[in-house]
Amino acid sequence: MSASGDISVEQWAARAWRARALIELQAQQRFARLSAELERFDPDSPVVGLLSIASEEEATHAELCNELAKSLGENAASAPAQTPSVAPASLQPREKLLYEIVAACCVAETESMATLTLLLAKMSPGRYREAVHRIAKDEVDHAQAGWAHLAREAARGRASFLSAHLVAMLNVGPVHELFATQPCVAAGSDELYRFGVVPHAKKREVFVQVMNELIMPGLRHNGVDPTPLQEWLTRLDTSP
């Protein structure tokens, strides 16, 4: 591959599909682990089975993403050795589980669902659109699993602690990349839609919109005050 400054749209799309494959492989491992952990705390929860199914679906998504990356000239992504917990060490085990499910499902899968929905509206029929459609259909269920678990914990008075941890949950590299300078010309091209990839500036726009219109209202509905996150996101979105 060329340096980022002079790569083609096709090369940037290939990198994007490979990156997606890695994300899906990590999600496969994470959902399998979260399903097992949730079964210990709440064996009667329907979310246990939903997370197990989600793990299997993410494996299929990873295959699709790797196939498209390879068709564009990129090497396939390999499964990581492990996908450790992203929850703060200071939390109790059940709190860590909720934190991670909210991060992986309520935030990441809801945002992914919105991005893929945008793509479907922009894409023409073909193999890329078929892949996006397959992934989008499953991401809806994955996001709903997270919101269902949050609702169960909120009903038991176990969710409000998340308010103090929302900024840390989103204060990660991939989010900051959205607000960074466009890495290359190809990353901003509308031609990317043809390959199932959202241009850089539009990705940021979709992220902010889904946070304001879906994720933060959903958190508030479940007794989690999103004000600290809202203030942090506003500063991030308006910083030079």
C-alpha positions as CSV (number, residue, x, y, z in Angstrom):
1,M,0.0,0.0,0.0
2,S,1.1,3.6,-0.6
3,A,1.5,6.2,2.1
4,S,-1.8,7.6,3.3
5,G,-1.2,10.9,1.4
6,D,-1.4,9.5,-2.1
7,I,-3.5,6.3,-1.9
8,S,-6.5,5.7,-4.1
9,V,-10.2,5.6,-3.2
10,E,-10.0,1.8,-3.7
11,Q,-7.0,1.4,-1.4
12,W,-8.7,3.5,1.3
13,A,-11.9,1.4,1.0
14,A,-9.7,-1.8,1.3
15,R,-8.2,-0.5,4.5
16,A,-11.7,0.4,5.8
17,W,-13.0,-3.1,5.1
18,R,-10.0,-4.7,6.7
19,A,-10.4,-2.5,9.8
20,R,-14.1,-3.5,9.9
21,A,-13.1,-7.2,9.8
22,L,-10.9,-6.7,12.8
23,I,-13.6,-4.9,14.7
24,E,-16.0,-7.7,13.9
25,L,-13.5,-10.3,15.1
26,Q,-13.0,-8.4,18.3
27,A,-16.8,-8.2,18.7
28,Q,-17.1,-11.9,18.2
29,Q,-14.8,-12.6,21.1
30,R,-16.3,-9.9,23.3
31,F,-19.9,-11.0,22.8
32,A,-19.1,-14.6,23.6
33,R,-17.3,-13.6,26.8
34,L,-20.1,-11.2,27.8
35,S,-22.7,-13.9,27.2
36,A,-20.9,-16.2,29.6
37,E,-20.4,-13.5,32.2
38,L,-24.0,-12.4,32.1
39,E,-25.2,-16.0,32.5
40,R,-23.4,-16.1,35.9
41,F,-25.0,-12.9,37.1
42,D,-28.5,-13.1,35.5
43,P,-29.1,-16.7,34.1
44,D,-32.7,-15.9,33.3
45,S,-31.9,-13.0,31.1
46,P,-32.9,-13.3,27.4
47,V,-29.8,-11.2,26.6
48,V,-27.6,-14.2,27.4
49,G,-28.8,-16.0,24.3
50,L,-28.9,-12.8,22.2
51,L,-25.2,-12.1,22.9
52,S,-24.3,-15.7,22.0
53,I,-26.1,-15.3,18.7
54,A,-24.4,-11.9,18.2
55,S,-21.0,-13.6,18.6
56,E,-21.8,-16.0,15.8
57,E,-23.1,-13.3,13.6
58,E,-20.0,-11.2,14.1
59,A,-17.9,-14.1,12.8
60,T,-20.0,-14.1,9.6
61,H,-19.5,-10.3,9.3
62,A,-15.8,-10.7,9.7
63,E,-15.7,-13.1,6.8
64,L,-17.7,-10.8,4.6
65,C,-15.4,-7.8,5.5
66,N,-12.3,-9.8,4.9
67,E,-13.5,-11.0,1.5
68,L,-14.2,-7.4,0.4
69,A,-10.9,-6.2,1.7
70,K,-9.0,-8.9,-0.2
71,S,-11.0,-8.2,-3.4
72,L,-9.7,-4.6,-3.2
73,G,-6.1,-5.8,-2.7
74,E,-5.7,-5.7,1.1
75,N,-4.6,-8.6,3.3
76,A,-7.3,-10.2,5.6
77,A,-7.4,-9.3,9.2
78,S,-6.6,-12.0,11.7
79,A,-8.5,-12.7,15.0
80,P,-6.7,-11.1,18.0
81,A,-5.3,-13.4,20.6
82,Q,-7.8,-12.0,23.1
83,T,-10.2,-9.1,23.5
84,P,-9.8,-7.9,27.1
85,S,-12.4,-6.0,29.1
86,V,-12.5,-2.2,28.5
87,A,-14.2,-1.5,31.8
88,P,-12.5,0.5,34.5
89,A,-10.7,-1.7,37.1
90,S,-12.3,0.3,39.9
91,L,-15.8,-1.1,39.1
92,Q,-17.4,-4.2,40.7
93,P,-17.7,-7.2,38.4
94,R,-21.4,-6.7,37.7
95,E,-20.8,-3.0,37.0
96,K,-17.9,-3.9,34.7
97,L,-20.3,-6.2,32.8
98,L,-22.9,-3.5,32.4
99,Y,-20.2,-0.9,31.4
100,E,-18.9,-3.2,28.7
101,I,-22.3,-4.1,27.3
102,V,-23.3,-0.5,27.1
103,A,-20.0,0.4,25.4
104,A,-20.2,-2.5,22.9
105,C,-23.9,-2.6,22.2
106,C,-25.7,0.6,23.2
107,V,-22.9,2.8,21.9
108,A,-20.9,1.0,19.3
109,E,-23.6,-1.1,17.7
110,T,-26.2,1.7,17.7
111,E,-23.6,4.0,16.0
112,S,-22.8,1.3,13.5
113,M,-26.4,0.7,12.7
114,A,-26.8,4.4,11.9
115,T,-23.8,4.5,9.7
116,L,-24.8,1.4,7.8
117,T,-28.3,2.8,7.4
118,L,-26.8,5.9,5.8
119,L,-24.7,3.7,3.5
120,L,-27.7,1.7,2.3
121,A,-29.4,4.9,1.3
122,K,-26.4,5.9,-0.8
123,M,-25.3,2.7,-2.4
124,S,-26.3,1.0,-5.7
125,P,-27.1,-2.7,-5.8
126,G,-24.1,-5.1,-5.8
127,R,-21.8,-7.1,-3.6
128,Y,-20.9,-4.2,-1.4
129,R,-24.4,-3.2,-0.7
130,E,-25.4,-6.8,-0.1
131,A,-22.7,-7.1,2.6
132,V,-23.7,-3.8,4.2
133,H,-27.4,-4.9,4.3
134,R,-26.5,-8.2,5.9
135,I,-24.4,-6.6,8.6
136,A,-26.9,-3.8,9.2
137,K,-29.7,-6.3,9.8
138,D,-27.8,-8.0,12.6
139,E,-26.4,-4.8,14.1
140,V,-30.0,-3.7,14.9
141,D,-30.4,-6.9,17.1
142,H,-27.0,-6.4,18.7
143,A,-27.8,-2.8,19.7
144,Q,-31.2,-3.9,21.1
145,A,-29.6,-6.6,23.2
146,G,-27.5,-3.9,24.9
147,W,-30.5,-1.6,25.5
148,A,-32.4,-4.6,26.9
149,H,-29.7,-5.4,29.4
150,L,-29.4,-1.7,30.4
151,A,-33.1,-1.6,31.0
152,R,-33.0,-4.7,33.2
153,E,-30.2,-3.3,35.3
154,A,-31.9,0.1,35.5
155,A,-35.0,-1.5,36.8
156,R,-33.0,-2.9,39.6
157,G,-31.3,0.5,40.4
158,R,-27.9,-0.7,39.1
159,A,-27.3,1.7,36.2
160,S,-26.9,5.3,37.5
161,F,-23.2,4.8,38.3
162,L,-22.5,4.8,34.5
163,S,-23.0,8.6,34.3
164,A,-19.6,9.2,35.9
165,H,-17.9,6.8,33.4
166,L,-19.5,7.9,30.1
167,V,-16.7,10.3,29.1
168,A,-14.0,7.6,29.7
169,M,-16.1,5.2,27.7
170,L,-16.0,7.5,24.6
171,N,-12.6,9.1,25.2
172,V,-10.8,6.5,23.0
173,G,-8.7,6.6,19.9
174,P,-11.4,5.8,17.3
175,V,-13.6,8.6,18.5
176,H,-10.8,11.1,18.5
177,E,-9.9,10.0,14.9
178,L,-13.4,11.1,13.8
179,F,-12.6,14.7,15.0
180,A,-9.0,14.8,13.6
181,T,-8.0,16.2,10.3
182,Q,-8.9,14.2,7.3
183,P,-6.0,11.8,6.8
184,C,-5.9,11.9,3.0
185,V,-7.8,13.1,0.0
186,A,-9.3,9.6,-0.6
187,A,-10.8,9.5,2.9
188,G,-13.1,12.4,2.0
189,S,-14.2,11.2,-1.4
190,D,-17.9,10.6,-2.1
191,E,-16.7,7.8,-4.4
192,L,-16.2,5.8,-1.2
193,Y,-20.0,5.2,-1.0
194,R,-19.7,3.0,-4.0
195,F,-17.5,0.6,-1.9
196,G,-19.6,0.8,1.2
197,V,-17.5,3.3,3.1
198,V,-18.5,6.6,4.6
199,P,-16.3,9.7,3.9
200,H,-14.4,11.1,6.9
201,A,-16.5,14.2,7.5
202,K,-19.8,12.4,7.2
203,K,-18.7,9.8,9.7
204,R,-18.2,12.5,12.3
205,E,-21.5,14.0,11.4
206,V,-23.3,10.7,11.8
207,F,-21.6,10.0,15.1
208,V,-22.6,13.3,16.6
209,Q,-26.2,12.9,15.4
210,V,-26.6,9.4,16.7
211,M,-25.1,10.4,20.1
212,N,-27.5,13.4,20.4
213,E,-30.6,11.7,19.0
214,L,-30.4,8.1,20.1
215,I,-27.7,7.2,22.5
216,M,-27.9,10.0,25.1
217,P,-31.7,10.0,25.1
218,G,-31.6,6.3,25.6
219,L,-29.2,6.5,28.5
220,R,-31.4,9.2,30.1
221,H,-34.5,7.1,29.7
222,N,-32.7,4.4,31.7
223,G,-31.7,6.6,34.6
224,V,-28.2,7.4,33.4
225,D,-27.5,11.1,33.3
226,P,-25.6,11.8,30.0
227,T,-24.8,15.5,30.9
228,P,-21.1,15.0,31.4
229,L,-20.9,13.1,28.1
230,Q,-22.9,15.8,26.3
231,E,-20.6,18.6,27.6
232,W,-17.5,16.7,26.7
233,L,-18.8,15.8,23.2
234,T,-19.7,19.5,22.6
235,R,-16.2,20.6,23.5
236,L,-14.7,17.9,21.3
237,D,-17.0,18.9,18.4
238,T,-16.1,22.6,18.6
239,S,-12.4,22.4,19.3
240,P,-10.1,23.7,16.6
